[in-house]
Amino acid sequence: MHAEQHSLITAQDWNNAWKASWANRAEPHGSTYWNTRAKTFGGKDSPSSYTSQFLELAEILPEESVFDMGCGTGNLSVPLGTAGHNVLAADFSSVMLNRLNENLQKHDIACVKTTLLSWEDNWQDCGILPESYDVCVASRSIATSDLADSLAKLTTIAKRRVCVTLAHGASPRIDDKLLRDMGIEVPPNYDFVYAIAILKAQGFIPELRYIPTERRDYFTDKEEAVEKYSEMITTVVGNNSPKLPDALERLPKWLDQNLESQDDMFTLKHPRQVPWAFISWNKF
């Protein structure tokens, strides 16, 4: 009986569960936020170990075309263009695309084109037709209330293969160790599980692998660090949590023990460990 019940769980059931989870989250950042963020992007957004691992796992064949959704400033698009792939790089942030176009011009890359596009847009109305690119990628960019629709859009556009990454930890913006040391339970993240379940229910055979990364925050002084991590703690536990006052009181002493000076800046002695779930599926 249990096996029969499980067999009846559809992609729509999983997507409804995703939507219910999404409704309880903080309001997602819009294009205005990312336009502001784009102005501050620096070395951490350039080709990196994460980029190398993503492209290795993506297994993009020579001369294949690529659609890069949520491209940002070109973490994937620039090295793909350098390798000679024809790429359409899409993002809903015009400033991100401006930064990317500057990078493309700087490196004299002509095979990467850019377009302003969101997950919610009708992609075909925007001229992006079914099976128009060999491979579709979405790196750390899926932020949508309708996960099944977003995955289906990528699948429709791809001729051969789709590759995405979703957070595996609580959030790339949350420091698990700091929160635990403050006595705060770290909320689990099951985003990648929803994606795998939806794809499985749609008849695909999704593959799951992991990309481990490290992230550091830098501050001009301890006071800036206190402000940053106080906001993080408050966001996780909420303004009315009885744990909040104690955690905020303990934070300065914790930072005294864990901050170190590095090139006239301050950073934590131990960088945050941020694992990403790499999910891929083929169309045939």
C-alpha positions as CSV (number, residue, x, y, z in Angstrom):
1,M,0.0,0.0,0.0
2,H,2.8,2.4,0.9
3,A,4.6,1.7,-2.4
4,E,1.3,2.5,-4.3
5,Q,0.9,5.7,-2.5
6,H,4.5,6.8,-3.2
7,S,4.1,6.0,-6.9
8,L,1.2,8.5,-7.0
9,I,3.3,11.4,-5.8
10,T,3.6,13.6,-8.9
11,A,5.9,16.5,-9.9
12,Q,3.0,18.8,-9.2
13,D,2.8,17.4,-5.6
14,W,6.5,18.1,-5.1
15,N,6.2,21.6,-6.7
16,N,3.3,22.4,-4.4
17,A,5.4,21.4,-1.4
18,W,8.1,23.7,-2.8
19,K,5.6,26.6,-3.1
20,A,4.5,26.1,0.5
21,S,8.1,26.2,1.6
22,W,8.8,29.2,-0.5
23,A,5.8,31.1,1.0
24,N,7.5,30.9,4.5
25,R,10.8,32.4,3.3
26,A,11.9,36.0,3.3
27,E,10.9,38.0,0.3
28,P,13.4,37.1,-2.5
29,H,15.7,39.9,-3.7
30,G,14.6,41.6,-6.9
31,S,16.6,43.2,-9.7
32,T,17.1,46.4,-7.8
33,Y,18.9,44.6,-5.1
34,W,21.1,42.7,-7.5
35,N,21.8,45.9,-9.5
36,T,23.3,47.4,-6.3
37,R,25.2,44.2,-5.5
38,A,26.7,44.0,-9.0
39,K,28.5,47.3,-8.4
40,T,30.5,45.7,-5.5
41,F,31.3,42.4,-7.2
42,G,35.0,41.7,-7.3
43,G,37.5,38.8,-7.3
44,K,35.2,36.3,-5.7
45,D,32.9,36.5,-8.7
46,S,35.7,35.9,-11.2
47,P,36.5,32.4,-12.5
48,S,37.3,30.3,-9.5
49,S,37.6,26.8,-8.2
50,Y,33.8,26.7,-8.1
51,T,33.7,27.7,-11.8
52,S,36.3,25.0,-12.8
53,Q,34.4,22.3,-10.9
54,F,31.1,23.4,-12.4
55,L,32.4,23.3,-15.9
56,E,34.1,20.0,-15.4
57,L,30.9,18.4,-14.1
58,A,28.8,20.0,-16.9
59,E,30.7,18.0,-19.5
60,I,30.0,20.5,-22.3
61,L,31.3,19.2,-25.6
62,P,33.6,21.3,-27.9
63,E,31.6,23.7,-30.1
64,E,28.3,23.2,-28.2
65,S,26.2,26.2,-27.6
66,V,25.2,27.2,-24.1
67,F,22.3,29.2,-22.5
68,D,23.5,30.6,-19.1
69,M,20.5,31.7,-17.0
70,G,21.2,34.0,-14.1
71,C,24.6,34.6,-15.5
72,G,25.5,37.5,-13.2
73,T,28.8,39.2,-14.2
74,G,29.9,36.1,-16.2
75,N,31.3,33.6,-13.8
76,L,30.5,30.9,-16.4
77,S,29.9,32.8,-19.6
78,V,33.4,34.4,-19.7
79,P,35.4,31.1,-19.5
80,L,32.8,29.5,-21.9
81,G,33.3,32.3,-24.4
82,T,37.1,32.1,-24.0
83,A,36.8,28.4,-24.9
84,G,34.9,29.4,-28.1
85,H,31.4,28.4,-27.2
86,N,28.5,30.4,-28.5
87,V,26.7,31.6,-25.3
88,L,23.5,33.5,-24.6
89,A,23.9,35.0,-21.1
90,A,20.7,36.0,-19.4
91,D,20.0,37.9,-16.2
92,F,17.3,40.1,-14.8
93,S,19.8,42.6,-13.5
94,S,20.8,45.2,-16.1
95,V,23.9,46.2,-14.1
96,M,25.1,42.6,-13.9
97,L,24.8,42.4,-17.7
98,N,26.6,45.8,-18.1
99,R,29.5,44.4,-16.0
100,L,29.5,41.2,-18.1
101,N,29.6,43.1,-21.3
102,E,32.6,45.1,-20.0
103,N,34.3,41.8,-19.2
104,L,33.6,40.5,-22.6
105,Q,34.9,43.6,-24.3
106,K,38.0,43.6,-22.0
107,H,38.8,40.0,-23.1
108,D,37.8,40.5,-26.7
109,I,35.1,37.8,-26.6
110,A,32.5,38.1,-29.4
111,C,30.7,34.8,-29.1
112,V,28.8,35.6,-25.9
113,K,25.6,37.6,-26.3
114,T,23.6,39.0,-23.4
115,T,19.8,39.5,-22.8
116,L,17.7,40.9,-20.0
117,L,15.5,38.1,-18.8
118,S,13.8,36.8,-15.6
119,W,12.6,33.3,-14.6
120,E,9.0,34.6,-14.7
121,D,9.2,35.9,-18.3
122,N,7.8,34.0,-21.2
123,W,11.1,32.9,-22.8
124,Q,9.6,32.0,-26.2
125,D,8.0,35.4,-26.4
126,C,11.5,36.8,-25.8
127,G,12.8,34.8,-28.8
128,I,14.4,31.9,-26.9
129,L,12.9,28.9,-28.7
130,P,12.8,25.2,-27.7
131,E,16.0,23.2,-28.2
132,S,17.8,26.4,-29.3
133,Y,21.0,25.6,-27.2
134,D,22.8,22.4,-26.7
135,V,23.3,22.9,-23.0
136,C,21.5,25.0,-20.4
137,V,23.1,26.0,-17.2
138,A,21.8,27.9,-14.1
139,S,24.6,28.5,-11.6
140,R,23.4,29.5,-8.1
141,S,20.6,31.5,-9.7
142,I,17.3,29.6,-9.2
143,A,15.2,31.8,-7.0
144,T,11.6,31.3,-8.0
145,S,8.3,30.3,-6.4
146,D,7.6,27.8,-9.2
147,L,10.6,25.4,-9.3
148,A,8.9,22.9,-11.7
149,D,8.3,25.7,-14.2
150,S,11.8,27.0,-14.0
151,L,13.3,23.5,-14.5
152,A,10.9,22.8,-17.3
153,K,12.0,26.0,-19.1
154,L,15.6,25.0,-19.0
155,T,14.7,21.5,-20.2
156,T,12.7,22.9,-23.1
157,I,15.5,25.2,-24.3
158,A,18.2,22.5,-24.1
159,K,18.9,20.1,-26.9
160,R,21.0,17.7,-24.9
161,R,21.7,18.6,-21.3
162,V,20.9,20.8,-18.3
163,C,23.1,21.6,-15.3
164,V,22.1,23.6,-12.2
165,T,23.4,24.3,-8.7
166,L,21.3,24.8,-5.6
167,A,22.4,25.4,-2.0
168,H,23.0,22.4,0.0
169,G,23.6,24.1,3.4
170,A,21.2,26.4,5.2
171,S,22.1,29.4,3.0
172,P,25.3,30.7,1.5
173,R,24.7,33.9,3.5
174,I,24.6,32.1,6.8
175,D,27.6,31.1,8.9
176,D,26.6,27.8,10.4
177,K,29.5,27.7,12.9
178,L,28.7,31.2,14.3
179,L,25.1,30.4,14.8
180,R,25.7,27.1,16.5
181,D,28.3,28.7,18.8
182,M,25.6,31.3,19.7
183,G,23.2,28.4,20.6
184,I,21.0,28.9,17.6
185,E,19.7,25.9,15.6
186,V,20.6,26.1,11.9
187,P,17.6,25.7,9.7
188,P,18.0,22.8,7.2
189,N,17.9,23.3,3.4
190,Y,16.2,20.8,1.1
191,D,16.1,22.9,-2.1
192,F,18.1,20.4,-4.1
193,V,15.9,17.5,-2.9
194,Y,12.8,19.2,-4.3
195,A,14.6,19.6,-7.7
196,I,15.6,16.0,-7.8
197,A,12.1,14.8,-6.9
198,I,10.5,17.0,-9.5
199,L,12.8,15.8,-12.2
200,K,12.4,12.2,-11.2
201,A,8.7,12.5,-11.3
202,Q,9.0,14.1,-14.8
203,G,10.8,11.0,-16.0
204,F,14.4,12.2,-16.0
205,I,17.3,10.6,-14.3
206,P,19.0,13.5,-12.4
207,E,22.5,13.1,-11.3
208,L,23.6,14.6,-8.0
209,R,27.2,15.7,-7.1
210,Y,28.6,18.3,-4.9
211,I,30.9,21.4,-5.3
212,P,32.5,22.4,-2.0
213,T,33.4,26.1,-1.6
214,E,34.7,28.4,1.0
215,R,33.5,32.0,1.6
216,R,35.1,34.8,3.6
217,D,33.6,38.1,4.8
218,Y,36.0,41.1,5.2
219,F,35.5,44.1,7.5
220,T,37.3,47.3,8.1
221,D,36.9,46.9,11.8
222,K,35.3,44.8,14.5
223,E,32.3,47.1,14.7
224,E,31.4,46.4,11.1
225,A,31.7,42.7,11.8
226,V,29.4,43.0,14.8
227,E,26.8,44.8,12.6
228,K,27.0,42.3,9.8
229,Y,26.7,39.2,12.0
230,S,24.0,40.8,14.3
231,E,21.9,41.2,11.2
232,M,22.5,37.6,10.2
233,I,21.5,36.3,13.7
234,T,18.4,38.5,13.7
235,T,17.4,37.3,10.3
236,V,17.6,33.7,11.3
237,V,15.9,33.8,14.7
238,G,13.6,36.7,14.3
239,N,13.2,40.0,16.2
240,N,10.9,38.4,18.8
241,S,13.0,35.3,19.6
242,P,13.9,34.9,23.3
243,K,17.3,33.7,22.1
244,L,18.1,36.9,20.3
245,P,19.3,39.1,23.3
246,D,21.7,36.5,24.6
247,A,23.1,35.8,21.2
248,L,23.7,39.4,20.4
249,E,25.3,39.9,23.8
250,R,27.7,37.0,23.3
251,L,28.6,38.0,19.7
252,P,31.3,40.6,20.5
253,K,33.3,38.2,22.7
254,W,33.0,35.5,20.1
255,L,34.4,37.8,17.4
256,D,37.3,38.8,19.7
257,Q,38.2,35.1,19.7
258,N,37.6,34.4,16.0
259,L,38.5,37.5,14.0
260,E,42.0,37.9,12.6
261,S,43.7,40.7,10.7
262,Q,44.5,40.1,7.1
263,D,45.9,42.7,4.7
264,D,44.6,45.7,6.8
265,M,41.1,44.0,6.9
266,F,39.4,41.7,9.4
267,T,38.0,38.3,8.6
268,L,37.1,35.1,10.5
269,K,40.0,32.7,11.1
270,H,38.0,29.8,9.6
271,P,36.1,30.6,6.3
272,R,32.6,29.4,5.9
273,Q,32.1,26.1,4.2
274,V,29.5,26.4,1.5
275,P,28.6,23.2,-0.3
276,W,26.6,23.4,-3.6
277,A,24.4,20.6,-5.0
278,F,25.2,20.1,-8.7
279,I,22.3,18.5,-10.5
280,S,22.4,17.5,-14.1
281,W,20.1,15.6,-16.5
282,N,20.2,14.6,-20.1
283,K,17.3,14.7,-22.5
284,F,18.0,11.4,-24.2
